[in-house]
Amino acid sequence: MDVAGKNMVIVGMARSGLAAARFLHSRGACVTINDAKPEEVLPEVESLRRLGVEVIAGGHPRQLFETADCLVVSPGVPLASPPFEWARAAGVEIIGEVELAARFLQGRMVGITGTNGKTTTTTLIGELLEKAGLPVLVGGNIGEPLISLVEQSSVDGWVVAELSSFQLEVVDQLHVNVAVMLNITPDHLDRYASMDDYAAAKSNILHGQTARDVAILNADDQRVAAMSQLTPARIVYFSPTRHLEEGLFRRGEMIVERLGGVERELLPVREIPLRGAHNLENVLAALAAGLACGAAPESMRQTVAQFKAVEHRLEFSGEIDGIGFYNDSKATNVDAAIKSLEAFAAGVTVILGGKDKGSDFTPLRSLIEERCRQVILIGSAAEKIALALAGTRPLYRVDSMAEAVRRGFEMSKPGDTVLLAPACASFDMFDNYEHRGRVFKEEVGRLVTERREQS
């Protein structure tokens, strides 16, 4: 893609938009970055202007969208708004930062998508390849934007990319050599008209594949398994619940690979250090990706055994008087919160709430009744969740994370767990789920210090 002298407009001044603006400027493009927010709340405005990037804030001028050579859209910007209709009518190409990166990245790509488990799986795959001695870069929806990895990428290397549905909405030439589809469960239904629309965005990860590529699909998820019809790639299924004719699965206490009629045992389940049945799915998918990239099984076994939980994903955050605290702030939808609760047998005080994404919270009822002592509700979705969980366990509404942590501790007994698994987005009270998780851990830390000083 030759961008020198082209009128490139970046829409959205979040992390990926800023990275795209800097990259395109370095390649000789005439770059304008645009955001609907007022200039005073946007980051790096002056540094971009000093660089030579034009900044237009506070709205979306029609002429800007109609006269661009190409629009590069940040993931958080919905494509159904009028400015993009103006651009389409004018014949302007609309791509995302991932698509832009795909046109410049060298080497091969492992792409990971799904509703839940993306970050853990992406991080693990990166470690599997790195410790197997393969050149690897990791980014996308976690860490570095893909466009920031272009200069480091090499012909003989791998790029391991977490890809969200928002990022996959605007791809065209993206070619994922090893595609991992973990699961499809209700999420972002405030943005998508239906589950079919949401799944269709996810499935774009498969569309550029060829017969030389590999698609790793969850055999236990009907929507995912059916996506085998969307790609000419070789299909490798995974399942933690049943034996497969082809793929990776659990048999008793062993992880088994059966491919091309040849079977081998990869590692015992007991060597997986992560809590929760959902993490067994993540490990199976990661192992399948590692094998597809050429990592040695013995190397991967050692890496899995040493792998630690990713921050904000069922992360142990401290213990006070025998009460454990776990941060699963990344549980931003109902299915993720269910998986989080399933990791604990009983005695849980769960902190739920935040910004609703059009979710149905009633699927939480049975696990709340079975495994929780009480529920603490925070954020703008508290009333909706309270109605959905009425009659299950005692419900307590609080105004802050500090109050949630303290109430959870006061109402728990030794051996119990206080679990942050919000089932909601974070943007009503926090900058993002990472910010929410950090505040939770900070409040736990304050309680630890208080108890130490009192003893």
N, C-alpha and C positions, 0 to 999 in steps of 0.2 A: 504494500500500500504506500504510494508516494504522496506524502502530505505537504511537501515543501511548497510554500506559497498558497496553500489552500485555506479557505475560510472555515476554520473548525470551531464549532460552538460547543462548549461543555455545559451541560445542564445539571446543576446541583453542586454545591461546594462542600460536600463531605469528603471523607478520606480518599475515595477512589476518584472523585472529580478533580481534586487538587493534584493527585498524582498524574492523571491523564493530561491536565493542563501543562504541567511541567514537562512531561515527556514530549508532547506535541510541539511545544515551543522549542525544545532542544533539537527537533527534527525539521525546523524551519517553517512550521505552519504559522499562519496568522490566527492567534488564539483569543477567543472571548469566552469568559466563564460567567454564567448567569445563574441567579438564584432568586426565588420569590421573597426570601427573608430580607429585612432591611440590612444595609451594609454594616451598621454598628454591631450586629450580633454575629457576623460572619468571620471565620478565621482567615488569617494570612492575606488580607486584602492588600495591604501596602506592599508586602513582599512580592506579591504577584504583579502588581503594577510596576514596581522597580525592575522586575524581570522583563516587562514588555507585554504582559498579558492584560487585555482589557477586562475590567470587572463591571458588570451591569447587574445591579441588585434592586430588590423591591418590587419585582414584577417580571413579566415575560413579554417584551415588546414584539409585536407581530412581525415587524420587518426583520428582526433578528432571526426569527425562525424560518422565514420564507426565503431569505437570501444566503443562508449558510450553504457551504458545499457538503457539510456532514454535521449531524448532531450526535454527540456522545452523551448518553443519558446515564446518570447515576442510579444505582439500584432502588433507592428510596423514592424516586420520582415516578408517579403513576403515568402510564402512557395513554390513558383514555382522556386526557384533558385537552381543551381546545388548541393550545399551542402546537401540539403534535399533529392535530388535524390540519392546521395551517401548513405545517412542514410537509406532510404527506401530499396535500393538494398541490404544493409547489414542486414536488418531485425530489425533495431533499432526503438523502439517505439518513436513516436513524439506526444507530448501533449503541451497544453498551460498552463499558470499560473492558469487560471480559472479551468481547468480540474484537475490540481494538487491540488488546494484548495478543490475542490469538493470531493476528495478522503479522506480528513481529517476533513472537517467541520462537526460539530455536529448540530443537530436540523433540521429545515425546511427552505426552501429557497423560496423567492419571486424574480423572475428574470424579469427584464424590458429591452426590446430592441425595436428597431424601428429606423427610420432615424432621426426623430426630437422629442424633448420633453422628452427624456430619463432622463436627469438630474433633471428637475423639477419634473417629476412623481416619480422618485426614492426618491428624498428628501422628497416629500410630503408623500409618503407611509411610509417612516421611521418615520416621525412625527406622522402620524395617529396611527401607532402601539404603539409608545412610549407613547403618551399621553392617549392611551386606556389602558395603564398598562401592555402591552405585552413586554417581553424581546426581544430586537431587536438590531442588528448591521447593519450598512450601509457601503457599499464599492463597489469595482469592478472598473468600468471605471471612477468612481469619488472617491475622498477621498482615503481611504486605499485600497491597493490591497487585494483581498480576502484571499490570503495566510497569510496576516498579522493578519487576524481575527480568525485564527484557535484556538489559545490558549484561546481566550475570548468566543468562541462559546459554547453553552450548549444544552443539549438534548431537553429542553423545550423551547428553544428560536427560533427566526426567524433571518435569514440573508437576508437583502434586497440588491440586487445586480444589478447595472447597467451593462449591457452586450453589448458590441459593436460587429459588424459583425466580426472584426478581432479576437476578443477573442473567438467567437463562431465557428471559422473555425476548431479549434483543440480541440473538446470535444468528449468524448466517454461515460463516466459513469456519466456525469452531470445529476442530477435529480432535476428539478425545480418543486416544489409543486404547486406554483401559478405563471404561466407564463403570462406576459403582453406583447402583440405585438401592438405597437402604430400605426405604419404606415410604408409604404415602398415607398420611392420616390427616384429619381436619386441621387446617391452620390457614391463617391469612384470608379467612373468608370475608373479611372487611374489604379486601382488595379484589378477590376473584368472585365471579358470579356463581360458581359452582365448584364442586370437587373435581369435575371433569376438566374445567378450565385450569385449575391448580395443577392437576396431574399432567396436563398437556404442556404447561410451562416446564415442568421438571423433565419431561420426556425429550425436550430439545437437546439434552446432553448426548442422546443417541443418534441424532439425525445426520451428523457428519461422518459417522463411522463407516468403515469398509470391512470386507471379509477378512482382512489381515488383523483386525482389532479384536478386543475382548470386551464383552458386556457382563458384569457381575451383578446378578439379580437375586433378590430375596424370594425364595421359593414359597415362603409362608405368607406373603402379601399378594393377594390376587391381582391387584392393580399393577404391581411391579412385575410379577411373573408374566402377565399378559403383554408387557412391553417387549418381550422377545420377538414379537412380530414387527417391531418398528426398526430393527437394525439387522444388517447382514453379518454383524460380528459374531464370533464364536461365543456362545452363551455358557457361562459358568454360574450355576445356582449355589446358594448357601442356605442352610437351615439348621437351627439349634434343636428342632423338635422331631425330625424324622430322617430316616435314611434316604439317600438320593442315589439314583442310578448314575448320575454325573454331578459332581460338585463337591463342596465341603460341608460336612455335617458332624453332629455329635452322635457318637455311639457309646452308650454307657458313660464312662468317665474319660473318654478319649476323643480328640478332634481328628477326624479322618478326611483324607482327600481321596476321591475316586474320579480319575480323569482318564479317558481313552481306554477304559477297561483295566487300568492299573491302579491299585489301591495302596496307600501307605498311611501310617499313623504319624501325625504331626506333633502333637503335644497333649499331655493330660490336662483336663479342665481345671484341676486343682492349681495348676501353675499360672492361671489367669488371675492377676491381683485385683481386678476391678469388681466392684459390687454390682449386682443386678443382672437379671437375665438378659436385658437389652444389650448389655456390654458383651455378652457372648456373641450376639449377632454382629456387633461391631468388629470383634476380633476375627470372626469367621470371614467377614467381608475383606478385612485388611489382609489376612493371610492369603486369600484368593488373589488380591491385587499384587501382593508381593511375589507370589509364584508367577503371575503373568508377566511381571517385570524382570524375572530372572533371579530373584533373591534366593539364597540357599535355605532350605527348611531348618537346618540346625541353627543357623544364625538367627532366623526369625524366632525360633523357640526361645533363645536366650533373651532377645529383645522384648518379647511379650512378657516374660517373667519379670523383667526389670521396669516395665512401663508403669508410670504413675498417672493417676487420674488427672485429666486436664482441669485447669482452674475453672470454677463455676459449674462443673459437671459432677455431681455427687462427690464433692470435694470435702474431705474431713477437715473441719475448721476449728476443732478444739473440744475439750471435755472439762466439765465443771461438776464436781461432786458426783461423778459416775454418770452424768448426763452428756451424751454426745451431740455435737452440733454439725450438721451437714449443709453445705451450700450447693444447691442445684438451681442457681439463678437462671441457667440456660434452659430450664424447663418452662418454656414460654408458651406452651400449648397444653391442652388437656391430656393428650396421649403421652407426652413427655412427663407430666406430673404423675400419671398412672404408673409408668415405668419406674419412676423415682420411689413412689410409695411401695411398689412391689419388692423393692430391695430390702425392706425392713419387715420383720414378722409381726411386731406389735409395739405398743407403747410409744406411738409417734404423736408429737404435736406438730402439725403441718401449718406453715405460713403460706396462705394463698392470696392472690389478688394482684392488681395492677391495672393496666389498660386492656379492656376487652377487645378481642379480634373477631367478634362475631361467633364466639364459641358456645357450645352446649356443655355445661358443667355437670349435668346429671350423671354421666358415666363415672364420675368420681365417687358416687354415693356408696357403692358396695365396699370399696376399699377403705373409705373413711370409717364406715361402721365396723369393718373387720380389724383394722390395724391402728386406728387413731384413738387417742384419749380425748382430744379436742382440736378445734380448728381456729386459727387466728387469721383474721381477714384484714387486708390493707388495700388502699388504692381505690380508684374509681369504679372498679368492677365488684366491690365488696357486697353491695346490695343484691346484684344479680346472682352472685355465688351463694349468698345466704338463702335466697329463695330456692335455688337448685338443691341445696344440701339440708334444707329444713327437715328436722326430725331424725337426723343421723346422730351426730355428736354435738356437744356444746360448742357454740360459735361465739367468738369474741372479736369485736371490731376495734381496731386501734388506729392511731393517726400517724405513726412513724415506725421505721424499722427498729429504732432503739426500744420503743415500747413493745414491739412484737417479740424481740429477742428476750427481753426481761420477763414478759408475761409467760413466754414459753418455758423459760427456766423455772419460774416460780411454781408453775402448775405441773411440772414433771417430777418423776421419781428416779432414783439411781437405776441405771439400766435402760432408761428411756432415751428417746431421740427427739431433738428439735430440728425439723427439716424445712429449709426454704425451698419450695417447689411451686412457684407462683401460678403456673398454668395461664399466664397472661404476659403481655408485653410490659415494658418497664417505663414507657415514656410519660406516664402521668406524674411520676414522682422522681424519676432518675434519668440520667442522660442515655443510658443503655443498660443491657442486662449485666455487663461487667461492672458498671458503677453500682448497681443494686447489690451484686454479690460482694463487692468490696466493702460497702457499708455494713452488710450483714456480718462479715468477718471482723470488721472494726468493732462492732458492738459486742460480739462474742469476746474479742480481746479485752475490751473494757471490763466485762464481767469477770473474766479470768483474773485480771489485775485486782479488782475489788475483793474477790474471794481470797486471793493470796494475802492481801493486806489485812484482812479480817482474821486470818488464821494464825 
